[in-house]
Structure formats: C-alpha cells, structure tokens
Amino acid sequence: MRKFVRGLIRFIFNRIARIQVNGSQNVPASGSFIIATNHIGIIDIAMFHYVFDRYDMFIPVGEKWQKTGWIRWLGRHLNFLFIDRFNPDLKSLRKMIGLMETGHSLVIAPEGTRSTTGALLAGKPGVAYLAARSGFPVIPVAITGTEDKVLWGNIKRLRKSPVSLTAGTAFHLPPLPKENRDQALQNDTEEIMCQIAALLPERYRGVYANHPRLLALLTSPRHG
C-alpha cells in the first residue's frame, strides 16, 4: 500500500507542479537525521515522499489534521505522527528520539505551523532540543512555490506551479549545557532557521532576513 500511495502522490504532483530538486546528494539514502524545513503549504507534508525514496521517514503533523479524512489516510501509510503543537509533549519528543535511534529519519518544520505569507516565522525550540539531545545531524531544507493560494490558483487556471526543494549541508548541534539551557536552545533554534533561510530566496526569509548569522552564511565561501 505504501508503494501505491507514493505512486499516487507522484502522479498528482506531476500534474499540478513542475518540481525542481536541488542538493539531493546532501540527504543520505539511509541512517538517522533530522530534516528541518520551512512550511508554506499543505502539500509540504507529502513533498518529501515525492522526492526521496525512503519509507522510514516520519513527519510530525498537528493533531487537528487527524480529523481530516484524507490526511489521516495518508498518515497511516506515510508515517505521520500527530502531535499537540501548542503544548509541551515530552511523550512525542521521546518517541521521535526513539524512532531515530532505530534508524528512522525525521522531517519537521521548526516554525510549528504553516506561514500564511510564505516568509519564515520565528522557529520554536523543539527541533533544536531534538537535535541537541539526540546528537543526530540536521539537514536544512527550503521549499518554495507550495503556498496554498498560489497552488490552488494555478490549478484552477490549469497551470503547473513551479516548486523547488533545496537541501543544504548537514550540521550538528552541540549537547545542551547544564546552565543557560534556554539561551542555548534559542541560539540553536536561530542557527537552524538561518541555515534554512540561507537556502531561500530573499522574499521568503521573513523574520530572519537581517539576522547576523544569516548574513554570515550568505557571505561565506561555502554558500557561494
């Protein structure tokens, strides 16, 4: 059934979008890691199963979507993990770490919700905590062109939307210190978000557009 669902996703996506993938070599074919991505449209939750041939990816999704039939159906076959986005959920965090310890990979949006403008919102510390606590690498990924209004507008006009997915280079976060943990989590969250922002066009960078860390990343030889 998973193969059928993935085939269905590709069939639909190929008819509504022209998808360009950059940096796919930065995403390993096996092993555990955290993909940290921006989130601008509802189809983002299936995008990674279109791009990557991995059945062991799991994707945290807001629990409100569990009430939506087609998302619940997708979730059964594409490893959705329905979580409470607004309250600390240590049980879910432990489950995510446990899954990665058994070889799975995680796809998660640090913002915690879709951006209605397409531009980056402030990241929440959950992803930074997972990365620092587990020790697994973070791979920043930037998505453009999947905004709901844009996508549906083009579908109505029988046009394909230009969509891109760009994967950056993996990096590690240091273990959390015993003191000043909140500040360390904030710094780590900003690092993750700036790594994503560096892969995005300027109009998508949102609250991180003028962040000193982003400016440093954009001017580094590695980025160029």
MOZIKA-V492375 format. One record per pair of residues at least 4 apart in sequence whose ideal C-beta (glycine too) atoms are under 7 Angstrom apart, sorted by the first residue. I is the first residue (numbers start at 1). J is the second residue. D is the distance in whole Angstrom. If there is no record, write none. Layout:
# MOZIKA-V492375
I:J:D + I:J:D
This chain:
# MOZIKA-V492375
1:5:6 + 1:77:6 + 2:6:6 + 2:55:6 + 2:77:5 + 3:7:6 + 4:8:6 + 5:9:6 + 5:74:7 + 5:77:4 + 5:78:6 + 6:10:7 + 6:49:5 + 7:11:6 + 8:12:6 + 9:13:6 + 9:46:5 + 9:49:6 + 9:50:5 + 10:14:6 + 10:50:6 + 11:15:7 + 12:16:6 + 13:17:6 + 13:19:6 + 13:50:5 + 16:151:7 + 16:155:6 + 16:160:6 + 16:161:7 + 17:160:6 + 17:161:5 + 17:163:4 + 18:160:5 + 18:162:5 + 18:163:7 + 19:50:7 + 19:163:5 + 19:165:7 + 20:164:5 + 21:51:5 + 21:165:5 + 22:164:7 + 22:166:4 + 23:166:5 + 23:167:4 + 23:168:6 + 24:167:6 + 26:139:6 + 26:167:4 + 26:168:6 + 26:169:6 + 26:170:7 + 27:52:6 + 27:139:6 + 27:167:5 + 28:33:7 + 31:103:7 + 32:100:4 + 32:103:6 + 32:104:6 + 32:105:6 + 32:136:5 + 33:105:5 + 33:136:5 + 33:137:5 + 33:139:6 + 33:170:6 + 34:106:5 + 34:108:7 + 34:127:7 + 34:130:6 + 34:131:5 + 34:136:6 + 34:138:5 + 35:48:7 + 35:105:7 + 35:106:7 + 35:107:4 + 35:139:5 + 35:141:5 + 36:108:6 + 36:110:6 + 36:127:5 + 36:138:5 + 36:140:6 + 36:141:7 + 36:192:5 + 36:196:6 + 37:107:7 + 37:109:6 + 37:141:4 + 37:143:6 + 37:196:7 + 38:109:7 + 38:111:7 + 38:120:6 + 38:142:6 + 38:143:6 + 38:196:6 + 38:200:7 + 39:44:5 + 39:109:4 + 39:111:6 + 39:113:7 + 39:114:5 + 39:115:7 + 40:44:7 + 40:114:6 + 40:115:5 + 40:118:5 + 40:143:6 + 40:146:6 + 40:147:5 + 41:114:7 + 41:146:3 + 41:147:5 + 41:148:5 + 41:151:6 + 42:148:6 + 43:47:6 + 43:146:5 + 43:151:7 + 44:143:6 + 44:146:6 + 45:59:6 + 45:61:6 + 46:50:6 + 46:74:7 + 46:78:7 + 47:51:6 + 47:143:6 + 47:146:7 + 47:165:6 + 48:52:6 + 48:57:6 + 48:107:5 + 49:78:6 + 51:165:6 + 52:57:7 + 54:105:7 + 56:103:6 + 56:104:5 + 56:105:6 + 57:79:6 + 57:105:5 + 57:107:6 + 58:79:4 + 58:81:6 + 58:99:6 + 58:104:6 + 58:106:6 + 59:79:6 + 59:80:5 + 59:81:7 + 59:107:5 + 60:81:5 + 60:83:5 + 60:108:5 + 61:65:5 + 61:75:7 + 61:80:5 + 61:81:7 + 61:82:6 + 62:85:5 + 63:82:5 + 63:83:6 + 63:84:6 + 65:71:5 + 66:72:6 + 66:82:5 + 68:72:6 + 69:73:6 + 70:74:6 + 71:75:6 + 72:76:7 + 74:78:5 + 74:80:7 + 75:80:3 + 75:82:7 + 81:92:7 + 81:95:7 + 83:89:5 + 83:92:5 + 84:89:5 + 85:112:5 + 85:113:7 + 89:93:6 + 90:94:6 + 91:95:6 + 92:96:6 + 93:97:7 + 93:130:7 + 94:98:6 + 95:99:6 + 96:100:7 + 96:106:6 + 96:130:6 + 97:101:6 + 97:130:7 + 97:133:6 + 97:134:5 + 98:102:7 + 99:104:4 + 100:104:6 + 100:106:6 + 100:134:6 + 100:136:5 + 108:127:6 + 110:123:4 + 110:124:6 + 110:127:4 + 110:189:7 + 110:192:6 + 110:193:6 + 111:115:6 + 111:120:7 + 111:121:4 + 111:123:6 + 111:124:7 + 112:124:5 + 115:119:6 + 115:120:7 + 115:121:5 + 115:206:7 + 118:147:5 + 118:204:6 + 119:203:7 + 119:204:6 + 119:205:7 + 119:206:3 + 120:193:6 + 120:197:6 + 120:204:7 + 120:205:6 + 120:206:3 + 120:207:6 + 120:208:5 + 121:206:6 + 121:207:7 + 122:207:5 + 123:189:5 + 123:192:6 + 123:193:4 + 125:129:6 + 125:185:4 + 125:186:7 + 125:189:5 + 126:130:6 + 127:131:6 + 127:192:6 + 128:132:6 + 128:173:6 + 128:185:5 + 128:188:4 + 128:189:4 + 128:192:6 + 129:133:6 + 129:185:6 + 130:134:6 + 131:136:7 + 131:138:5 + 131:173:5 + 132:173:5 + 132:174:7 + 132:175:6 + 132:176:5 + 132:188:6 + 133:176:7 + 137:170:4 + 137:171:7 + 137:172:5 + 138:170:7 + 138:171:6 + 138:173:7 + 138:192:6 + 139:167:6 + 139:168:7 + 139:170:5 + 140:168:4 + 140:192:7 + 140:195:4 + 140:196:5 + 140:199:6 + 141:165:6 + 141:166:7 + 141:167:5 + 142:166:5 + 142:196:6 + 142:199:4 + 142:200:5 + 143:165:5 + 144:163:7 + 144:164:5 + 144:200:7 + 144:201:6 + 144:204:6 + 145:150:7 + 145:161:5 + 145:162:5 + 145:163:4 + 145:164:6 + 146:151:6 + 146:163:6 + 147:151:6 + 148:152:6 + 149:153:6 + 150:154:6 + 150:161:6 + 151:155:6 + 151:161:5 + 152:156:6 + 153:157:7 + 154:159:4 + 154:160:7 + 154:161:5 + 166:199:5 + 168:195:6 + 168:199:5 + 171:195:7 + 173:188:5 + 176:181:5 + 176:184:6 + 177:181:6 + 177:184:5 + 180:184:6 + 181:185:6 + 182:186:6 + 183:187:6 + 184:188:6 + 185:189:6 + 186:190:6 + 187:191:6 + 188:192:7 + 189:193:6 + 190:194:6 + 190:211:7 + 190:213:6 + 191:195:6 + 191:213:6 + 192:196:7 + 193:197:6 + 193:208:5 + 194:198:6 + 194:208:6 + 194:211:5 + 194:213:4 + 194:214:4 + 194:217:6 + 195:217:7 + 196:200:7 + 197:205:4 + 197:208:4 + 197:214:5 + 198:214:6 + 198:217:4 + 198:218:6 + 198:223:6 + 200:204:4 + 200:205:6 + 202:209:7 + 205:209:4 + 205:214:7 + 208:214:5 + 211:215:7 + 212:216:6 + 213:217:6 + 214:218:6 + 215:219:6 + 216:220:6 + 217:223:6 + 218:223:6
